[in-house]
Amino acid sequence: MRRSLLLALAGLLVVGLVFVARPSVAAPEPDDRVTPAIDYVRHDGGTDRAIQHCSDTSTSTAPDIPNDGDTDSNDGGAFRQGNEPTVAIDPTNPDLVAAAWNDYCDSDLGGGWMGIAFSGDRGETWTPSKIPGYPSDTSVEGAASPLHNRQAEAGDPLLAFDNDGNLFAGGIAFNRVNPQNGDVWVATYASDPHPSGYPKDYLRTVVVGRGTPGLAGIFEDKPELEVDRTGGRFDGNVYICWSRFVGAGRTQISFSRSTDSGQTFSHPILLSDGKDVQGCDIAIEHDGDVYVTWGTRDTPSAIDAQGLAIARSDDGGATFQPARQIATFTRYFPSDGARDCGDGASACPSRFVFFRVPLEPRVTADPSGQLPGIYATYNAVDPATVVPSTTSYSSAGANSGLVGRSVVYVIRSLDNGQTWSAPVAVDPAGGRGHQYFSDVDALGGKLVAVWQDNRTDDAYSVQLPIGNALDAQGRPVSSGTDAVGTYAAVSDDGTSFVPSGMVSSVTHQPSYEMFGNRSVPFQGDYNWVALAFDGPSSLFGYMGWTDNRDVLPGVDIRETDYVDGFDVFQCRTPTALEPDRCPNAHGLDQNIYGQSITLPVG
């Protein structure tokens, strides 16, 4: 649904001779369900087993049919998990919005392949689909994909348009067993629709970084993708970075570019010099300079520090200057021995239930040049809130024995990344709530930040993970569904922000145990916001996030001590504990939701 942030005359403040405008914010309208349980459409208008399965809303506890290639023959896949959204707006037609996500609708068929959806009405309604190349893809183009029959799963979704309306999708593909083949890839869609009516005509997929077969070998992971839309000398260049896991706890940041609209990509180059680096992102300034940022972590090496690093290219990504550390901080890292905790084999000493919150810093720049500079965002622990933990749970650093409040910050550079401002909290929120999964986008003189937090949760405490409370006996339980909302803030200068409040229309419980055979939660690793010009004086934006509002709670009869409220609906009996015989009965109904915004240019 649309949400207006247009300026209201009543919101004008006079400060000396400077007028500072407050956005006029209406109450949140109903959110858009980006992943609706409707028929999937294949990229060429055809169909196959995965398309049919993902469209199937049926569920039954009848016995499985053995050896049919479907682990639950009587359940469809329409109500399965979706997380880690990315969104992009066609600059040639802002009515057309694309989204992609980790899609589990085909998991019964032996995999889980990235979903992609298109909206022709600015996010109001969506048509779901799949990136070509999944195992059961019978299309000519899908069979020609270098991913087809090499990998069973594809995720870490990325999308970006060029100025001509060509769409680029990126991600990873891999197997959970040998051969692992953890690759990074980019797919290209033409600006024109397919003859079948599909909004963009799929052209090709290119493997950019290739992993090795061994489970302990090289794994290409956590990519980010951007396209030069500056209109300058590098306009149309496609850039991708990723984390290269090389074994023995070492990771590297790799980078590649395409100068021919995704037909070919350069040999990957190494940007990082630390031992443990992950979570890259890419920004392109108005002059075409390319910036790649990533998270850094403490290790015994003297060159490693916890925080944020950057590398700059002034020749369209052909070469980069040496990497530099630009921020140090204590990352928000919920942990209790493990970084995600649940029940059964996933239970942690504190008995808290929580999802992982990795450090995924983001960076952006305004390609129009109306907002100068580079802007990076991350969530980190507010140093003033750090106290000793009263349990085995930690959040102020991994397994540190300390806890603190997670806050979303933005930093800015106006001199090609040489110096950076002090971090600015985008929304102090009265000191309540852990803020996480932040993203930023800049265009037309505006900077928009989006994130999630649990300020509405009555049980909020730095001593508790998100979504947790304590019952009368002091045992960890769910704090209910009024736990996490999605929030945004807008800036005209990148140093001061006007909070927009909660942009999602409802809150949800993020820690339902939908993964690991219903034993542990997972929310993906990021959210997204994208902006596009909507005429000469207006901006249109779209925000996407992972949401558990549609998940049906339940009881897990394998747990015999007490009911903690984190379990989802499942079908088990004392004589048939495994497997869950109704996975399509809304117990796994995690979805992507979105909201659109409008802003004035400048």
C-alpha positions in Angstrom: 0.0 0.0 0.0 1.1 3.6 -0.5 2.3 5.7 2.3 2.8 9.4 1.8 5.7 11.3 3.2 4.9 14.5 1.3 5.7 17.8 3.0 2.9 19.5 4.9 2.8 23.2 5.4 1.8 22.6 9.0 5.0 20.7 9.6 7.3 23.7 8.8 9.7 24.8 11.5 11.5 28.2 11.3 15.1 28.0 12.5 16.8 31.3 12.0 16.4 31.8 8.2 16.3 28.1 7.5 13.1 26.1 7.0 13.2 22.5 8.2 10.3 20.5 6.9 8.8 17.6 8.8 7.3 14.8 6.8 3.5 14.5 7.2 3.0 10.8 8.1 -0.3 9.1 8.0 -1.1 6.0 10.0 0.3 2.9 8.3 -2.0 1.4 5.6 -2.3 -2.3 5.1 1.0 -3.7 3.9 1.5 -5.4 0.6 2.1 -9.2 0.7 4.9 -9.5 -1.8 4.8 -13.3 -1.6 1.1 -14.1 -2.0 -0.2 -17.7 -2.1 -1.3 -17.5 -5.8 -0.2 -19.3 -8.9 3.5 -19.0 -9.9 4.2 -18.0 -13.5 7.3 -19.3 -15.3 9.5 -16.9 -17.1 8.4 -18.2 -20.5 4.8 -18.8 -19.7 5.2 -22.6 -19.4 5.0 -24.8 -16.4 6.9 -27.6 -14.6 6.8 -29.5 -11.4 8.3 -26.7 -9.2 5.9 -24.1 -10.6 3.0 -26.4 -9.9 4.2 -27.3 -6.4 4.8 -23.6 -5.4 1.3 -22.8 -6.6 -0.3 -25.7 -4.6 -2.2 -24.7 -1.4 -3.2 -28.2 -0.4 -2.3 -30.0 2.8 -3.0 -33.5 4.1 -1.7 -35.8 6.8 -2.1 -38.8 4.5 1.0 -41.1 4.2 3.7 -40.0 1.8 4.0 -41.7 -1.5 7.5 -43.2 -1.5 10.1 -42.6 -4.2 8.2 -39.9 -6.0 10.8 -37.1 -5.6 8.5 -35.3 -3.2 9.2 -35.6 0.5 5.6 -34.9 1.3 3.4 -36.0 -1.6 0.2 -34.7 -0.1 1.3 -31.1 0.7 1.9 -28.3 -1.7 4.4 -25.5 -1.2 2.3 -22.3 -1.3 2.6 -21.6 2.4 6.3 -22.1 3.0 9.0 -19.7 4.3 10.3 -16.7 2.5 13.0 -14.4 3.8 15.9 -12.0 2.8 14.1 -9.7 0.4 15.5 -7.5 -2.2 13.5 -4.9 -4.2 14.2 -2.8 -7.3 12.2 -0.2 -9.2 12.4 0.1 -13.0 13.7 3.7 -13.6 12.0 3.7 -17.0 8.6 2.8 -15.4 8.3 3.3 -11.7 5.0 1.4 -11.7 7.1 -1.7 -12.2 8.6 -3.1 -9.1 10.6 -6.3 -8.8 11.4 -8.3 -5.7 13.3 -11.5 -4.9 13.7 -13.6 -1.8 14.9 -16.9 -0.4 12.0 -19.1 -1.4 11.3 -22.5 0.2 8.1 -23.4 -1.7 10.0 -26.1 -3.6 11.9 -27.6 -0.6 9.9 -30.8 -0.7 11.4 -31.4 -4.2 14.9 -31.6 -2.8 16.0 -27.9 -2.9 14.9 -24.3 -2.5 15.3 -21.9 -5.3 15.2 -18.1 -5.3 11.9 -16.6 -5.9 11.3 -13.5 -8.0 8.1 -11.5 -8.4 6.9 -8.5 -10.4 4.3 -5.8 -9.6 2.9 -3.6 -12.3 1.0 -1.3 -9.8 3.8 -0.1 -7.5 3.7 -3.0 -5.2 0.0 -3.2 -4.6 -0.3 -6.7 -6.2 2.4 -9.2 -7.1 2.9 -12.2 -9.4 5.5 -14.8 -8.1 7.9 -16.7 -10.2 11.4 -18.4 -10.1 14.8 -17.4 -11.3 15.5 -19.9 -14.2 17.8 -22.8 -13.7 16.2 -24.7 -10.8 16.4 -28.5 -10.9 13.0 -29.2 -12.3 13.1 -26.3 -14.8 12.1 -27.7 -18.2 12.3 -24.5 -20.1 14.9 -24.2 -22.9 16.5 -21.2 -21.1 16.4 -22.8 -17.7 18.1 -26.0 -19.0 20.8 -23.8 -20.6 21.6 -22.1 -17.3 25.0 -23.0 -15.9 23.3 -23.6 -12.6 20.9 -26.2 -13.9 21.7 -29.7 -12.6 24.8 -28.3 -10.9 23.1 -27.0 -7.8 19.8 -27.7 -5.9 19.5 -24.4 -4.0 19.8 -20.7 -4.8 19.5 -17.8 -2.5 21.0 -14.5 -1.1 18.8 -12.6 -3.6 19.9 -9.3 -5.3 18.2 -7.1 -7.9 19.2 -3.9 -9.7 18.1 -2.1 -12.9 20.1 -0.1 -15.3 18.9 3.2 -16.8 17.5 1.4 -19.8 15.2 -0.9 -17.8 17.3 -4.1 -18.0 17.1 -6.1 -14.8 20.0 -7.9 -13.2 19.5 -10.6 -10.5 22.3 -12.1 -8.4 22.8 -14.6 -5.7 24.4 -17.8 -4.7 23.8 -21.4 -5.8 24.9 -24.5 -3.9 24.3 -28.0 -2.6 24.0 -29.0 1.0 25.9 -32.3 0.3 28.9 -33.1 -1.9 29.5 -31.7 -4.4 28.9 -28.3 -2.6 29.6 -26.1 -5.6 29.0 -22.8 -3.8 28.9 -20.3 -6.7 28.0 -16.6 -7.1 26.1 -15.8 -10.3 24.3 -12.9 -12.1 21.2 -13.3 -14.4 20.1 -10.7 -16.9 16.6 -9.8 -18.0 16.0 -7.6 -21.1 14.1 -4.3 -20.8 11.3 -5.7 -23.0 8.7 -8.3 -21.9 8.7 -11.9 -23.0 6.2 -12.7 -25.7 4.2 -14.6 -23.1 3.6 -11.3 -21.2 6.2 -11.9 -18.5 7.3 -8.4 -17.6 11.0 -8.9 -18.4 12.5 -11.3 -20.9 15.1 -13.6 -19.3 18.4 -13.7 -21.3 21.1 -15.5 -19.5 22.9 -16.5 -16.3 26.7 -16.1 -15.8 28.7 -17.7 -13.0 31.0 -15.0 -11.6 32.7 -16.8 -8.7 33.0 -20.5 -8.7 33.2 -22.6 -5.5 34.8 -26.1 -5.1 33.0 -29.4 -4.7 34.3 -30.2 -1.2 32.2 -29.2 1.8 35.3 -27.8 3.4 36.5 -26.1 0.2 36.0 -22.7 -1.3 32.4 -21.4 -0.9 31.3 -18.1 -2.6 28.7 -16.4 -0.4 26.9 -13.2 0.7 27.0 -11.2 -2.5 25.8 -7.7 -3.3 25.0 -6.2 -6.7 24.8 -2.7 -8.1 24.5 -1.0 -11.5 25.9 2.4 -12.5 22.9 4.6 -13.1 24.8 7.9 -13.0 24.5 8.6 -16.7 28.3 9.1 -16.8 31.2 7.4 -18.5 30.6 4.1 -16.6 26.8 4.1 -16.9 25.5 0.6 -17.3 28.4 -1.2 -15.6 27.3 -4.1 -13.5 29.2 -4.6 -10.2 29.1 -7.5 -7.8 31.0 -8.2 -4.6 30.9 -11.3 -2.3 32.5 -13.1 0.6 34.8 -15.9 -0.4 35.1 -18.6 2.3 38.5 -20.2 1.7 38.7 -22.5 4.7 40.4 -22.5 8.1 38.1 -19.6 9.2 39.4 -17.3 6.6 37.2 -15.1 4.4 38.0 -12.6 1.6 36.0 -9.9 -0.2 36.0 -10.5 -4.0 34.8 -8.2 -6.7 33.9 -8.4 -10.4 32.4 -6.2 -13.0 30.6 -6.4 -16.4 31.0 -3.7 -19.0 28.7 -5.4 -21.6 25.4 -5.6 -19.8 26.0 -8.9 -17.9 27.2 -10.9 -20.9 30.7 -11.4 -19.4 32.3 -10.6 -16.1 35.9 -9.8 -15.2 38.2 -12.2 -13.4 37.5 -11.6 -9.6 39.9 -9.4 -7.7 40.6 -9.4 -4.0 39.7 -6.3 -2.1 40.2 -7.2 1.6 43.3 -7.8 3.7 41.8 -9.1 7.0 41.3 -12.7 8.1 37.6 -12.5 8.9 35.6 -10.2 6.6 32.0 -10.6 5.5 28.9 -8.7 4.4 30.0 -6.4 1.5 27.9 -3.8 -0.3 28.5 -1.4 -3.2 27.8 2.3 -3.8 28.3 4.4 -6.9 28.8 8.2 -6.6 27.6 10.6 -9.2 31.1 10.9 -10.7 31.1 7.1 -11.2 33.5 6.3 -8.3 32.7 2.8 -6.9 32.9 2.0 -3.2 32.8 -1.4 -1.7 32.3 -1.8 2.1 32.3 -4.8 4.3 32.1 -5.8 7.9 35.4 -6.6 9.8 35.8 -8.8 12.8 38.3 -9.1 15.7 40.9 -11.9 15.2 44.3 -12.5 16.8 45.8 -10.7 13.7 47.0 -7.2 14.5 45.4 -5.9 11.3 41.9 -7.0 12.2 39.3 -4.9 14.2 35.6 -5.1 14.6 33.8 -2.6 12.4 33.6 -1.5 8.8 36.1 -1.2 6.0 36.0 0.3 2.5 37.8 0.2 -0.9 37.4 2.8 -3.7 37.8 2.6 -7.4 37.9 5.7 -9.6 38.1 3.8 -12.9 34.8 2.0 -13.1 35.8 -1.0 -10.9 38.9 -1.9 -13.0 41.2 -1.3 -10.0 40.8 -0.4 -6.4 42.8 1.6 -3.9 44.0 -0.2 -0.8 41.2 -1.0 1.7 40.8 1.2 4.8 39.1 0.8 8.2 36.4 3.5 8.5 34.6 2.6 11.7 35.1 0.5 14.8 32.3 -0.6 17.1 30.9 -3.4 19.1 28.5 -5.4 16.9 25.2 -6.6 18.2 25.7 -10.3 18.2 23.0 -12.3 20.1 24.8 -15.5 21.2 24.7 -18.2 23.8 27.5 -20.5 22.6 25.6 -20.5 19.2 24.4 -17.5 17.2 20.9 -18.8 16.9 19.1 -20.8 19.6 16.0 -22.9 19.7 14.8 -26.2 21.1 16.0 -29.8 21.0 19.4 -30.1 19.5 19.4 -26.3 18.9 18.7 -25.5 22.6 21.2 -23.1 24.3 22.1 -23.0 28.0 19.9 -19.9 28.7 16.9 -21.6 27.0 16.3 -18.4 25.1 15.0 -18.7 21.5 16.5 -16.2 19.0 17.5 -15.8 15.4 20.9 -14.8 14.1 21.7 -11.1 13.5 24.9 -11.0 11.4 26.8 -7.7 10.7 25.6 -6.7 7.2 26.6 -3.1 6.7 25.1 -1.2 3.8 26.4 1.7 1.7 24.8 4.0 -0.8 25.3 7.3 -2.7 22.9 9.5 -4.7 23.6 8.8 -8.4 21.9 12.1 -9.3 24.5 14.0 -7.3 21.8 16.1 -5.5 22.9 14.6 -2.1 26.7 14.7 -2.1 28.8 12.0 -0.3 28.7 8.4 0.6 26.5 7.0 3.3 27.1 3.7 5.3 24.7 2.2 7.8 25.1 -0.6 10.3 23.6 -1.7 13.6 25.9 -1.8 16.6 25.7 -1.7 20.4 25.2 1.7 22.0 28.3 1.8 24.3 26.2 3.6 27.0 23.9 0.6 27.4 26.4 -2.2 27.9 26.1 -4.1 31.1 27.0 -7.6 32.4 24.6 -10.3 31.3 22.6 -12.0 34.0 22.5 -15.3 32.1 24.7 -17.1 29.7 23.2 -15.0 26.8 25.3 -12.2 25.3 24.6 -9.5 22.7 27.4 -6.9 23.0 29.9 -9.0 21.0 29.9 -12.7 20.5 29.7 -14.7 23.8 31.2 -11.8 25.6 29.2 -12.0 28.9 27.9 -8.5 28.1 24.6 -7.2 26.7 23.5 -3.9 25.3 21.0 -2.1 23.0 21.4 -2.4 19.2 21.1 0.9 17.4 21.1 1.7 13.7 23.7 4.3 12.8 24.7 6.2 9.6 28.1 7.7 8.8 29.0 10.0 5.9 32.0 10.9 3.9 32.3 14.0 1.6 35.9 13.4 0.5 35.9 10.1 -1.5 35.9 8.0 1.7 39.0 9.5 3.2 37.3 10.8 6.4 34.0 9.9 7.9 31.6 11.6 10.3 30.8 10.5 13.7 27.9 7.9 13.7 24.4 9.3 13.9 21.5 7.3 15.3 18.7 7.4 12.7 16.0 7.1 15.3 16.8 7.2 19.1 13.3 5.8 19.7 13.4 6.9 23.4 16.0 4.3 24.1 13.7 1.3 23.5 14.1 -1.6 21.1 16.9 -3.5 19.4 17.3 -2.1 15.9 18.6 -4.5 13.2 18.8 -5.3 9.5 19.2 -1.7 8.3 19.3 -0.6 4.7 19.7 2.8 3.1 19.1 4.3 -0.4 19.8 7.8 -1.7 18.4 9.6 -4.7 17.2 13.1 -5.6 18.7 14.7 -2.5 17.0 12.3 -0.1 18.4 9.5 2.1 16.0 6.8 3.3 16.8 4.3 6.0 14.7 1.2 6.9 15.1 -1.4 9.6 13.2 -3.5 12.1 13.1 -3.2 15.9 11.1 -4.4 19.0 10.4 -1.0 20.7 6.6 -2.0 20.9 7.4 -5.1 23.0 6.5 -4.7 26.6 9.1 -7.3 27.5 11.9 -5.4 25.8 15.2 -5.5 27.8 18.8 -5.5 27.0 19.0 -8.7 29.0 16.5 -10.5 26.7 16.8 -11.5 23.0 14.2 -10.1 20.6 10.8 -11.7 21.0 11.6 -13.2 24.4 10.0 -12.7 27.8 10.2 -14.6 31.2 7.2 -16.4 32.7 6.2 -16.4 36.3 8.8 -19.2 36.9 11.5 -17.2 35.2 11.6 -19.4 32.2 12.1 -18.0 28.6 8.8 -17.7 26.7 7.5 -15.9 23.6 6.7 -12.2 24.3 3.8 -12.5 21.8 3.1 -11.0 18.4 3.5 -7.3 19.4 7.2 -7.8 19.2 8.8 -6.4 16.0 7.8 -3.7 13.5 9.4 -2.2 10.5 10.5 1.5 10.7 12.0 4.2 8.5 13.6 7.6 8.7 14.4 10.2 6.1 17.3 12.7 5.8 17.9 15.7 3.5 21.5 16.0 4.4 22.7 12.6 5.6 23.5 13.9 9.1 20.1 14.5 10.6 17.1 12.3 10.3 13.3 12.6 10.7 11.8 9.3 11.9 8.8 8.2 9.9 7.6 5.9 12.7 6.5 2.3 12.1 5.9 1.8 8.4 4.5 -1.7 8.7 0.8 -1.9 9.6 1.3 -4.7 12.1 4.0 -6.2 14.3 5.0 -9.9 14.5 6.9 -12.5 16.5 10.2 -13.1 14.6 11.4 -16.1 16.6 9.0 -18.8 15.6 10.9 -22.1 15.2 10.3 -22.8 11.5 13.7 -24.1 10.5 16.0 -27.1 11.4 13.0 -29.4 11.6 10.9 -26.9 13.5 13.6 -26.3 16.1 15.2 -22.9 15.4 14.1 -19.5 14.0 15.6 -17.7 11.0 14.7 -14.3 9.6 17.3 -14.1 6.8 20.1 -11.5 7.0 18.7 -8.3 5.6 15.8 -6.0 4.5 15.7 -3.6 1.6 14.7 -0.1 0.4 14.9 1.2 -3.2 14.1 4.7 -4.6 13.4 5.9 -8.2 12.4 9.2 -9.8 8.7 9.6 -10.3 8.7 12.6 -12.6 11.0 15.7 -12.1 9.8 16.6 -8.6 8.9 13.4 -6.9 10.5 10.1 -5.7 8.8 6.8 -5.4 10.3 4.2 -3.0 9.6 0.7 -1.9 10.6 -1.2 1.3 10.6 -5.0 1.7 11.1 -7.0 4.9 10.7 -10.6 6.3 7.5 -11.0 8.3 5.9 -13.8 10.4 2.4 -12.4 10.8 0.8 -15.3 8.8 2.6 -18.1 10.8 0.1 -20.3 12.6 1.4 -21.1 16.2 1.2 -24.5 17.6 2.6 -27.1 20.0 5.6 -29.4 19.4 4.8 -32.6 21.2 8.5 -33.5 21.1 9.1 -30.9 23.8 8.0 -32.3 27.2 9.0 -29.7 29.7 6.8 -26.6 29.1 5.2 -24.7 26.3 7.3 -21.7 25.4 5.2 -20.1 22.7 7.8 -20.3 19.9 6.5 -23.5 18.3 4.5 -23.5 15.1 1.6 -25.6 13.9 2.7 -29.1 12.9 1.3 -32.6 12.6 3.0 -35.2 14.7 1.7 -38.1 16.9 3.4 -40.0 19.7 3.8 -43.0 17.4 4.8 -40.9 14.4 7.0 -38.0 15.6 8.9 -37.6 12.3 8.4 -35.9 10.0 5.9 -33.1 10.3 3.1 -34.3 8.1 1.5 -31.0 7.3 4.2 -28.5 6.4 1.8 -26.5 4.1 -0.7 -25.9 6.9 0.5 -22.3 7.7 3.0 -23.3 10.4 5.8 -22.2 8.0 3.9 -19.3 6.5 6.7 -16.7 6.7 6.4 -14.0 4.0 7.8 -10.9 2.5 5.8 -7.8 3.0 6.3 -4.3 1.7 5.2 -0.6 1.7 5.7 2.1 -0.8 6.6 5.8 0.0 6.5 9.0 -1.9 9.0 11.9 -1.3 9.7 15.3 -2.8 12.9 15.6 -4.7 15.6 17.8 -3.0 
